[in-house]
Amino acid sequence: MTVTADELHDLLEKQRQLEVRVASALDATLKNTESKIVKVLLHSIIMDSLKHADILEAMKDLAGGYVLSHVEKYEVKKGIEKHIADEKEMVDKIGELISKVENSQIKNMLTQIKSEEDRHHETLNQLYSMLDKMGDFSEEEWWDYFNRWANFST
């Protein structure tokens, strides 16, 4: 069955609202525990649900032909410059920490965090470069990039 553009928009919006509702309910559960391990696990699921909601919102924009205005592009690019430097600092600092830790379980977890920070840094650099080319990107190129970027493993 094929859906119209309006129906697709509505279906994506309903799914987005569900993701937000579930994240909110989990957040209430998270606030009722003192266990840091349980908090990390619940927070991870909450963040994934919020990420899914953002992905659904972005799909609505892409399907509707909207990407970024010129004013937004300028502001986002300016902000990303700072975040690239911040991510680089986090990558460097966690690398130093890893080199000092001997406990293999802690070292493994820190290494996984560093791997995510490396990915974040790379993504920010790619996005920064893409902002200059935005007007030249086809809708298909946006979908290709978005599919590569929307990492569902974290």
Contact map, one row per residue, 1 for C-alpha under 8 A:
1110000000000000000000000000000000000000000000000000000000000000000000000000000000000000000000000000000000000000000000000000000000000000000000000000000000
1111000000000000000000000000000000000000000000000000000000000000000000000000000000000000000000000000000000000000000000000000000000000000000000000000000000
1111111100000000000000000000000000000000000000000000000000000000000000000000000000000000000000000000000000000000000000000000000000000000000000000000000000
0111111100000000000000000000000000000000000000000000000000000000000000000000000000000000000000000000000000000000000000000000000000000000000000000000000000
0011111110000000000000000000000000000000000000000000000000000010000000000000000000000000000000000000000000000000000000000000000000000000000000000000000000
0011111111000000000000000000000000000000000000000000000000000000000000000000000000000000000000000000000000000000000000000000000000000000000000000000000000
0011111111100000000000000000000000000000000000000000000000000000000000000000000000000000000000000000000000000000000000000000000000000000000000000000000000
0011111111110000000000000000000000000000000000000000000000000000000000000000000000000000000000000000000000000000000000000000000000000000000000000000000000
0000111111111000000000000000000000000000000000000000000000010000000000000000000000000000000000000000000000000000000000000000000000000000000000000000000000
0000011111111100000000000000000000000000000000000000000000000000000000000000000000000000000000000000000000000000000000000000000000000000000000000000000000
0000001111111110000000000000000000000000000000000000000000000000000000000000000000000000000000000000000000000000000000000000000000000000000000000000000000
0000000111111111000000000000000000000000000000000000000110110000000000000000000000000000000000000000000000000000000000000000000000000000000000000000000000
0000000011111111100000000000000000000000000000000000000110010000000000000000000000000000000000000000000000000000000000000000000000000000000000000000000000
0000000001111111110000000000000000000000000000000000000000000000000000000000000000000000000000000000000000000000000000000000000000000000000000000000000000
0000000000111111111000000000000000000000000000000000100100000000000000000000000000000000000000000000000000000000000000000000000000000000000000000000000000
0000000000011111111100000000000000000000000000000001110110000000000000000000000000000000000000000000000000000000000000000000000000000000000000000000000000
0000000000001111111110000000000000000000000000000000100000000000000000000000000000000000000000000000000000000000000000000000000000000000000000000000000000
0000000000000111111111000000000000000000000000000000000000000000000000000000000000000000000000000000000000000000000000000000000000000000000000000000000000
0000000000000011111111100000000000000000000000001101100000000000000000000000000000000000000000000000000000000000000000000000000000000000000000000000000000
0000000000000001111111110000000000000000000000001100100000000000000000000000000000000000000000000000000000000000000000000000000000000000000000000000000000
0000000000000000111111111000000000000000000000000000000000000000000000000000000000000000000000000000000000000000000000000000000000000000000000000000000000
0000000000000000011111111100000000000000000001001000000000000000000000000000000000000000000000000000000000000000000000000000000000000000000000000000000000
0000000000000000001111111110000000000000000011101100000000000000000000000000000000000000000000000000000000000000000000000000000000000000000000000000000000
0000000000000000000111111111000000000000000001000000000000000000000000000000000000000000000000000000000000000000000000000000000000000000000000000000000000
0000000000000000000011111111100000000000000000000000000000000000000000000000000000000000000000000000000000000000000000000000000000000000000000000000000000
0000000000000000000001111111110000000000010001000000000000000000000000000000000000000000000000000000000000000000000000000000000000000000000000000000000000
0000000000000000000000111111111000000000011001000000000000000000000000000000000000000000000000000000000000000000000000000000000000000000000000000000000000
0000000000000000000000011111111100000000000000000000000000000000000000000000000000000000000000000000000000000000000000000000000000000000000000000000000000
0000000000000000000000001111111110000000000000000000000000000000000000000000000000000000000000000000000000000000000000000000000000000000000000000000000000
0000000000000000000000000111111110000110011000000000000000000000000000000000000000000000000000000000000000000000000000000000000000000000000000000000000000
0000000000000000000000000011111111000000000000000000000000000000000000000000000000000000000000000000000000000000000000000000000000000000000000000000000000
0000000000000000000000000001111111000000000000000000000000000000000000000000000000000000000000000000000000000000000000000000000000000000000000000000000000
0000000000000000000000000000111111100110000000000000000000000000000000000000000000000000000000000000000000000000000000000000000000000000000000000000000000
0000000000000000000000000000001111110010000000000000000000000000000000000000000000000000000000000000000000000000000000000000000000000000000000000000000000
0000000000000000000000000000000011111110000000000000000000000000000000000000000000000000000000000000000000000000000000000000000000000000000000000000000000
0000000000000000000000000000000001111111000000000000000000000000000000000000000000000000000000000000000000000000000000000000000000000000000000000000000000
0000000000000000000000000000000000111111100000000000000000000000000000000000000000000000000000000000000000000000000000000000000000000000000000000000000000
0000000000000000000000000000010010111111110000000000000000000000000000000000000000000000000000000000000000000000000000000000000000000000000000000000000000
0000000000000000000000000000010011111111111000000000000000000000000000000000000000000000000000000000000000000000000000000000000000000000000000000000000000
0000000000000000000000000000000000011111111100000000000000000000000000000000000000000000000000000000000000000000000000000000000000000000000000000000000000
0000000000000000000000000000000000001111111110000000000000000000000000000000000000000000000000000000000000000000000000000000000000000000000000000000000000
0000000000000000000000000110010000000111111111000000000000000000000000000000000000000000000000000000000000000000000000000000000000000000000000000000000000
0000000000000000000000000010010000000011111111100000000000000000000000000000000000000000000000000000000000000000000000000000000000000000000000000000000000
0000000000000000000000000000000000000001111111110000000000000000000000000000000000000000000000000000000000000000000000000000000000000000000000000000000001
0000000000000000000000100000000000000000111111111000000000000000000000000000000000000000000000000000000000000000000000000000000000000000000000000000000000
0000000000000000000001110110000000000000011111111100000000000000000000000000000000000000000000000000000000000000000000000000000000000000000000000000000000
0000000000000000000000100000000000000000001111111110000000000000000000000000000000000000000000000000000000000000000000000000000000000000000000000000000000
0000000000000000000000000000000000000000000111111111000000000000000000000000000000000000000000000000000000000000000000000000000000000000000000000000000001
0000000000000000001101100000000000000000000011111111100000000000000000000000000000000000000000000000000000000000000000000000000000000000000000000000000000
0000000000000000001100100000000000000000000001111111110000000000000000000000000000000000000000000000000000000000000000000000000000000000000000000000000000
0000000000000000000000000000000000000000000000111111111000000000000000000000000000000000000000000000000000000000000000000000000000000000000000000000000000
0000000000000001001000000000000000000000000000011111111100000000000000000000000000000000000000000000000000000000000000000000000000000000000000000000000000
0000000000000011101100000000000000000000000000001111111110000000000000000000000000000000000000000000000000000000000000000000000000000000000000000000000000
0000000000000001000000000000000000000000000000000111111111000000000000000000000000000000000000000000000000000000000000000000000000000000000000000000000000
0000000000000000000000000000000000000000000000000011111111100000000000000000000000000000000000000000000000000000000000000000000000000000000000000000010000
0000000000011011000000000000000000000000000000000001111111110000000000000000000000000000000000000000000000000000000000000000000000000000000000000000000000
0000000000011001000000000000000000000000000000000000111111111000000000000000000000000000000000000000000000000000000000000000000000000000000000000000000000
0000000000000000000000000000000000000000000000000000011111111100000000000000000000000000000000000000000000000000000000000000000000000000000000000000000000
0000000000010000000000000000000000000000000000000000001111111110000000000000000000000000000000000000000000000000000000000000000000000000000000000000000000
0000000010011000000000000000000000000000000000000000000111111111000000000000000000000000000000000000000000000000000000000000000000000000000000000000000000
0000000000000000000000000000000000000000000000000000000011111111111000000000000000000000000000000000000000000000000000000000000000000000000000000000000000
0000000000000000000000000000000000000000000000000000000001111111111000000000000000000000000000000000000000000000000000000000000000000000001001100000000000
0000100000000000000000000000000000000000000000000000000000111111110000000000000000000000000000000000000000000000000000000000000000000000000000000000000000
0000000000000000000000000000000000000000000000000000000000011111110000000000000000000000000000000000000000000000000000000000000000000000000000000000000000
0000000000000000000000000000000000000000000000000000000000001111111000000000000000000000000000000000000000000000000000000000000000000000001000000000000000
0000000000000000000000000000000000000000000000000000000000001111111100000000000000000000000000000000000000000000000000000000000000000000000000000000000000
0000000000000000000000000000000000000000000000000000000000001100111110000000000000000000000000000000000000000000000000000000000000000000000000000000000000
0000000000000000000000000000000000000000000000000000000000000000011111011000000000000000000000000000000000000000000000000000000000000000000000000000000000
0000000000000000000000000000000000000000000000000000000000000000001111111000000000000000000000000000000000000000000000000000000000000000000000000000000000
0000000000000000000000000000000000000000000000000000000000000000000111111100000000000000000000000000000000000000000000000000000000000000000000000000000000
0000000000000000000000000000000000000000000000000000000000000000000011111110000000000000000000000000000000000000000000000000000000000000000000000000000000
0000000000000000000000000000000000000000000000000000000000000000000111111111000000000000000000000000000000000000000000000000000000000000000000000000000000
0000000000000000000000000000000000000000000000000000000000000000000111111111100000000000000000000000000000000000000000000000000000100000000000000000000000
0000000000000000000000000000000000000000000000000000000000000000000001111111110000000000000000000000000000000000000000000000000000000000000000000000000000
0000000000000000000000000000000000000000000000000000000000000000000000111111111000000000000000000000000000000000000000000000000000000000000000000000000000
0000000000000000000000000000000000000000000000000000000000000000000000011111111100000000000000000000000000000000000000000000000000000000000000000000000000
0000000000000000000000000000000000000000000000000000000000000000000000001111111110000000000000000000000000000000000000000000000100100000000000000000000000
0000000000000000000000000000000000000000000000000000000000000000000000000111111111000000000000000000000000000000000000000000000000000000000000000000000000
0000000000000000000000000000000000000000000000000000000000000000000000000011111111100000000000000000000000000000000000000000000000000000000000000000000000
0000000000000000000000000000000000000000000000000000000000000000000000000001111111110000000000000000000000000000000000000001000100000000000000000000000000
0000000000000000000000000000000000000000000000000000000000000000000000000000111111111000000000000000000000000000000000000000000100000000000000000000000000
0000000000000000000000000000000000000000000000000000000000000000000000000000011111111100000000000000000000000000000000000000000000000000000000000000000000
0000000000000000000000000000000000000000000000000000000000000000000000000000001111111110000000000000000000000000000000000001000000000000000000000000000000
0000000000000000000000000000000000000000000000000000000000000000000000000000000111111111000000000000000000000000000000001001100000000000000000000000000000
0000000000000000000000000000000000000000000000000000000000000000000000000000000011111111100000000000000000000000000000000000000000000000000000000000000000
0000000000000000000000000000000000000000000000000000000000000000000000000000000001111111110000000000000000000000000000000000000000000000000000000000000000
0000000000000000000000000000000000000000000000000000000000000000000000000000000000111111111000000000000000000000000011011000000000000000000000000000000000
0000000000000000000000000000000000000000000000000000000000000000000000000000000000011111111100000000000000000000000000001000000000000000000000000000000000
0000000000000000000000000000000000000000000000000000000000000000000000000000000000001111111110000000000000000000000000000000000000000000000000000000000000
0000000000000000000000000000000000000000000000000000000000000000000000000000000000000111111111000000000000000000000010000000000000000000000000000000000000
0000000000000000000000000000000000000000000000000000000000000000000000000000000000000011111111100000000000000000010011000000000000000000000000000000000000
0000000000000000000000000000000000000000000000000000000000000000000000000000000000000001111111110000000000000000000000000000000000000000000000000000000000
0000000000000000000000000000000000000000000000000000000000000000000000000000000000000000111111111000000000000000000000000000000000000000000000000000000000
0000000000000000000000000000000000000000000000000000000000000000000000000000000000000000011111111100000000000100010000000000000000000000000000000000000000
0000000000000000000000000000000000000000000000000000000000000000000000000000000000000000001111111110000000000000010000000000000000000000000000000000000000
0000000000000000000000000000000000000000000000000000000000000000000000000000000000000000000111111111000000000000000000000000000000000000000000000000000000
0000000000000000000000000000000000000000000000000000000000000000000000000000000000000000000011111111100000000000000000000000000000000000000000000000000000
0000000000000000000000000000000000000000000000000000000000000000000000000000000000000000000001111111100000100110000000000000000000000000000000000000000000
0000000000000000000000000000000000000000000000000000000000000000000000000000000000000000000000111111100000000000000000000000000000000000000000000000000000
0000000000000000000000000000000000000000000000000000000000000000000000000000000000000000000000011111110000000000000000000000000000000000000000000000000000
0000000000000000000000000000000000000000000000000000000000000000000000000000000000000000000000001111111101100000000000000000000000000000000000000000000000
0000000000000000000000000000000000000000000000000000000000000000000000000000000000000000000000000001111100100000000000000000000000000000000000000000000000
0000000000000000000000000000000000000000000000000000000000000000000000000000000000000000000000000000111111100000000000000000000000000000000000000000000000
0000000000000000000000000000000000000000000000000000000000000000000000000000000000000000000000000000111111110000000000000000000000000000000000000000000000
0000000000000000000000000000000000000000000000000000000000000000000000000000000000000000000000000000001111111000000000000000000000000000000000000000000000
0000000000000000000000000000000000000000000000000000000000000000000000000000000000000000000000000000101111111100000000000000000000000000000000000000000000
0000000000000000000000000000000000000000000000000000000000000000000000000000000000000000000000000100111111111110000000000000000000000000000000000000000000
0000000000000000000000000000000000000000000000000000000000000000000000000000000000000000000000000000000111111111000000000000000000000000000000000000000000
0000000000000000000000000000000000000000000000000000000000000000000000000000000000000000000000000000000011111111100000000000000000000000000000000000000000
0000000000000000000000000000000000000000000000000000000000000000000000000000000000000000000001000100000001111111110000000000000000000000000000000000000000
0000000000000000000000000000000000000000000000000000000000000000000000000000000000000000000000000100000000111111111000000000000000000000000000000000000000
0000000000000000000000000000000000000000000000000000000000000000000000000000000000000000000000000000000000011111111100000000000000000000000000000000000000
0000000000000000000000000000000000000000000000000000000000000000000000000000000000000000000000000000000000001111111110000000000000000000000000000000000000
0000000000000000000000000000000000000000000000000000000000000000000000000000000000000000001001100000000000000111111111000000000000000000000000000000000000
0000000000000000000000000000000000000000000000000000000000000000000000000000000000000000000000000000000000000011111111100000000000000000000000000000000000
0000000000000000000000000000000000000000000000000000000000000000000000000000000000000000000000000000000000000001111111110000000000000000000000000000000000
0000000000000000000000000000000000000000000000000000000000000000000000000000000000000010011000000000000000000000111111111000000000000000000000000000000000
0000000000000000000000000000000000000000000000000000000000000000000000000000000000000010001000000000000000000000011111111100000000000000000000000000000000
0000000000000000000000000000000000000000000000000000000000000000000000000000000000000000000000000000000000000000001111111110000000000000000000000000000000
0000000000000000000000000000000000000000000000000000000000000000000000000000000000000010000000000000000000000000000111111111000000000000000000000000000000
0000000000000000000000000000000000000000000000000000000000000000000000000000000000010011000000000000000000000000000011111111100000000000000000000000000000
0000000000000000000000000000000000000000000000000000000000000000000000000000000000000000000000000000000000000000000001111111110000000000000000000000000000
0000000000000000000000000000000000000000000000000000000000000000000000000000000000000000000000000000000000000000000000111111111000000000000000000000100000
0000000000000000000000000000000000000000000000000000000000000000000000000000000100110000000000000000000000000000000000011111111100000000000000000000000000
0000000000000000000000000000000000000000000000000000000000000000000000000000000000010000000000000000000000000000000000001111111110000000000000000000000000
0000000000000000000000000000000000000000000000000000000000000000000000000000000000000000000000000000000000000000000000000111111111000000000000000000000000
0000000000000000000000000000000000000000000000000000000000000000000000000000000000000000000000000000000000000000000000000011111111100000000000000000000000
0000000000000000000000000000000000000000000000000000000000000000000000000000100110000000000000000000000000000000000000000001111111110000000000000000000000
0000000000000000000000000000000000000000000000000000000000000000000000000000000000000000000000000000000000000000000000000000111111111000000000000000000000
0000000000000000000000000000000000000000000000000000000000000000000000000000000000000000000000000000000000000000000000000000011111111100000000000000000000
0000000000000000000000000000000000000000000000000000000000000000000000001000100000000000000000000000000000000000000000000000001111111100000000000000000000
0000000000000000000000000000000000000000000000000000000000000000000000000000000000000000000000000000000000000000000000000000000111111110000000000000000000
0000000000000000000000000000000000000000000000000000000000000000000000000000000000000000000000000000000000000000000000000000000011111111100000000000000000
0000000000000000000000000000000000000000000000000000000000000000000000000000000000000000000000000000000000000000000000000000000001111111100000000000000000
0000000000000000000000000000000000000000000000000000000000000000000000000000000000000000000000000000000000000000000000000000000000011111100000000000000000
0000000000000000000000000000000000000000000000000000000000000000000000000000000000000000000000000000000000000000000000000000000000001111110000000000000000
0000000000000000000000000000000000000000000000000000000000000000000000000000000000000000000000000000000000000000000000000000000000001111111011000000000000
0000000000000000000000000000000000000000000000000000000000000000000000000000000000000000000000000000000000000000000000000000000000000001111111000000000000
0000000000000000000000000000000000000000000000000000000000000100100000000000000000000000000000000000000000000000000000000000000000000000111111100000000000
0000000000000000000000000000000000000000000000000000000000000000000000000000000000000000000000000000000000000000000000000000000000000000011111110000000000
0000000000000000000000000000000000000000000000000000000000000000000000000000000000000000000000000000000000000000000000000000000000000000111111111000000000
0000000000000000000000000000000000000000000000000000000000000100000000000000000000000000000000000000000000000000000000000000000000000000111111111100000000
0000000000000000000000000000000000000000000000000000000000000100000000000000000000000000000000000000000000000000000000000000000000000000001111111110000000
0000000000000000000000000000000000000000000000000000000000000000000000000000000000000000000000000000000000000000000000000000000000000000000111111111000000
0000000000000000000000000000000000000000000000000000000000000000000000000000000000000000000000000000000000000000000000000000000000000000000011111111100000
0000000000000000000000000000000000000000000000000000000000000000000000000000000000000000000000000000000000000000000000000000000000000000000001111111110000
0000000000000000000000000000000000000000000000000000000000000000000000000000000000000000000000000000000000000000000000000000000000000000000000111111111000
0000000000000000000000000000000000000000000000000000000000000000000000000000000000000000000000000000000000000000000000000000000000000000000000011111111000
0000000000000000000000000000000000000000000000000000000000000000000000000000000000000000000000000000000000000000000000000010000000000000000000001111111000
0000000000000000000000000000000000000000000000000000001000000000000000000000000000000000000000000000000000000000000000000000000000000000000000000111111100
0000000000000000000000000000000000000000000000000000000000000000000000000000000000000000000000000000000000000000000000000000000000000000000000000011111111
0000000000000000000000000000000000000000000000000000000000000000000000000000000000000000000000000000000000000000000000000000000000000000000000000000011111
0000000000000000000000000000000000000000000000000000000000000000000000000000000000000000000000000000000000000000000000000000000000000000000000000000001111
0000000000000000000000000000000000000000000100010000000000000000000000000000000000000000000000000000000000000000000000000000000000000000000000000000001111
